[in-house]
Amino acid sequence: MADERKSYDEIVKTAKRLYLDDQFTFRCGQDLDCFTHCCSDVAIVLTPYDVLRMKRALKMDSSEFLEKYTILPFTKDQKVPVVLLNMSGEGKRCPFASAKGCAIYANRPWACRMYPLGVAEPKNPNPDDKRFYFLLKEDICHGHEKGRAMTVREWIENQGIEEYDMMGTSFKDLMLHDFWEKGETLTPRKMEMYHMALFDLDRFRRFVFETSFLEKFIVDEARVEAMREDDEELLDFAAQWLRFSLFGDKTMKIKPEVVEGHKAAGEAGAAPSGG
């Protein structure tokens, strides 16, 4: 089935563009003969906020969740880690799908909430080239032209997508960073940093609080305390740290004494070779 589905680029080029106040007609429910068919043999790319919500709903440590429910495919051209929901077993079915629907429906991933809508957003939009939506019409889905007509705006509100979009802003900024436009790639070590900070959030919390991390960076004390318990606050901080560590953006400040220590160490190391 997966091989028969159109590519994203092909759909974007040919599909009718929808904007927030445009309408479409769609319904999903147990009475449809296709119910949960879309939960099999499909690549669900997880965002950091998806993982946060799912591991928390399941009361699991992020490392345990990633090991049990995700895979990290890797290709030679891949620039950053991509986390996919692990579709395994007969029919390559989502581990949370059942005859009654999604077992974690309130915390389902962004991609599942959006369906059957797709979204395309230019990096540097102009008035004639702005964010738009489009319908994903696949043979496996029989919900099109059923139910009541609704606007894209209504769908986004009803499916709880706004919170996911808001929490995904920092992640999107990382993915659209100019670093990638230059054809740069991350070293294996930086790939590991990227994966840990964004997806393995409980491990990142241990890294922040159980190492010398906070001895090196200037971080507001109120934020430090918030990050101890607040996953959303920690995830936002992780994105700032990655922009600093991976791309050299000025999103973090190193403590002056640490800077001076590095300078002193550099001068001491240079002295022997200087004469």
N, C-alpha and C positions, 0 to 999 in steps of 0.2 A: 504493500500500500504506500509506503513512504516514497518509493521511487516514482510513483505516479503523481505525486503532488507537485504543483508548480513551484518554481523557485521564488523567493521573496522578490528579487529584482524583476522578474518577469511580471509578477502580479502588480508591482508598483507602477510599471510602465503602461500596463494595459487596463487596470481597474479604474472604475469611476471614482473620482475623488469626492469624499464627503467631508463636510466641515461641521462644527459643533451644533448648528441649528438645522442641519439636514436630517431627514428621516430615513429609517429603514424598518423592515418588518421581520421579526425573528422571535422564536420561542424555543425554550428547551425544557423538557420534562420527562418524567418516567413513562408517560403514556406514548411517547414517540418510539418507534421501532429502532431508532438509531441511538437511543440513550446510552451514554458512556462509550460509544464507539470511538469518539475522538480521544479517548484516554489510552489508546493503544498504538504502538508502532509510530510514535511521533517524538521528535526531539524537543523537549521542554528545557529551554535555557533558563537557569535560575539566576535571579539577581541577588545581591547581598541581603536586601530586605526580605525577599522570599525565604531565604535560608533562616534568617532571624525569626520570622514569624512561625515557620514550620517547626523548627527545633524547639522553640518555646512552647508551642501548642502541644508537642509530644513530650514535653518535660525532659528533653535530652540535652546533653552537652553537645556543643557544635561539632566537636571532633567525632563524636560517636554518630551523630546524624549524618555527617558527610561520608563517613566510612560505610554506613549501612544503606543510605538512600541515594547516593550520587555517584557519578563517574566523572573523571577528568580526561576527556579525549585530548590527544596531542598529535599535532602534525608539524612537519618541518617548517611550515610557513606561519605557524601560530605565534602571535606576539604576546598574548596574555592568557592566563588560564581561563578556560570556559567550564563552568560547572553545569552538568546536565542531570536531570532527574533520572535515576536508574530504572529504565524499563526492562525488566527481566522476566524470565519464565515464559510459559506458553503465551504466544500472542504479543510478547513484549508490552505487557500491560502496566500501567501506573500502579505502584504498590498501595495507593490509597483509594483506588477505584473499586467499587463493589456494585452489585445489582441495584442497590438503593441510591447509588451516587457516590460523591466524594466524602471520604471519612474525615477530612480536615477542611470541609467546605469554607468555613469562616476564615481560614488561613491559607486558602489555595493560592498558588503562584499568580503573578501578574498576567502571564500569558493566558492562563485559564480564565481569568476574570475578563480579559479583553475579548476573547473569542465570541462571536465571529468577526470582530473588528481587528484590523491591523492598523498600524500607525507609521507614518514616515515623516521625518523631521529634518530638513536641511540644516547643516551645521551653522551656516551664516545666512539666515533667511532674509529675503527682501519682500516688499509688499506683494510681489507677484509670485513668490516662491516660499510659502509658509507651510507650517505643519498641516498635514491632512490625514484623513482616515480612509480606509477602504474595506470592503467586505471580502472575507475569505469564503468563497463558495466551493465546497468540496462535495464529491459524490457521497461520502460517508455521512454527511449531515443533511437531515430532512426537516430542519427547523426553519428554513427560510420561507418567507411569505406566509408564516403562520403567526397567530397571536395578533397583538395590536401594534400599530406603528408607533415608533418612538424616535426621539432625536438622539444624535450621538451624545449630546450633553446629558440627557436623561440616563442613557446606558452607563456612562461613566459614573454618574452619581449613584445609581442603583447598585452597581457592582462594587462599589467601594474602591474605585481605582484612584481617586484623587490622593488618598493617603499614600498609596504606593508610588505615585508619580512624585509627590513631594519628597518622600524618603529616598527616591532614586535620583534626585538632582545631583548630589555629590558624585555618585557613581557615573552618571552620564557625563559630567564634567571631566572625569578621568578618562572615559572612553573616547571623548572628542578632543582630548588635549593635542596641542600642536606637535608634541613629541612624536606622535604616530605619523603625522604628515611628512616628517623628515625621513621616514623609513627606518627609524630606530627600533631596536628590539631590546628586551630586558634580558639580563644575565639570568642563569638558573637561580642564583641566590635572590635576585630581585623578584623573580617570578614567585618564589616561595613567600617572600614578604607580602606581595600583592594578594596571594591566596589566603594567607593567614589573617591579614588585617581586615579584609573585606568579608570573607566567608567563614573562617574559623574564629568567630568572635570571642568565644570563651577562652580559647588559647591566646588570642591577642590581649585579652584582659589580664591574663596571667603574665604575659610578657611586659605589659605596662606596669603592673603593681608588684611583681615579684623579681624584677631585675633592677638595674640602675637607671632605667629609662627616665624616670621622673627627676633624677638627679642631674640630667643633662639638658632638659628642655624647660622653658618657662611656660607653665600652664596654670591658669587661674585656679585657686584652691577650690572655689565653688564647683568648677567644672570637674576637677579631680574627684571630688566627693560624688558628684552626679554619675560619673562614669563607673563607679564601683558597682552600681546596681542598675543603671539605666542603659539598656542595650542600644537604644536609638542614639543617645548622646555619644556612646562609645563608637558607634559606626560612623557618625559624622566626624568625630575626631580622627578615626582611622583613615578616612579619605584625605583629611588635611595633612596627616603625617606622610601618606604616600605621595602626595603632590610635592612635598618638601624633599622626601628621600629619593624618589625616583626621577623627578623632573627638575628639581632645584628651585621650585616656586617658593616665594617667601610667605609660606602659610604657617611656619613655626619659627620660634626664636630659641636659639641655644643660650644657655646661661653664660654670662660673661666669664666666670671663672673657668668654665669648660673650654671656651675659646682661647683664653690665655694659656691654659694648660696645653692645648694643642700647639699653640705657637711656640711655647717653650720647648716642647718635645721636638718640634720641627727644627728649631735652631740648634738644639743639642745634637740632633742626628746629623745636621749639616756641618757642624764644626769640624769633625775629623777630616772630612774630604776637602774642607776649605783651607787647610794648612796647618 
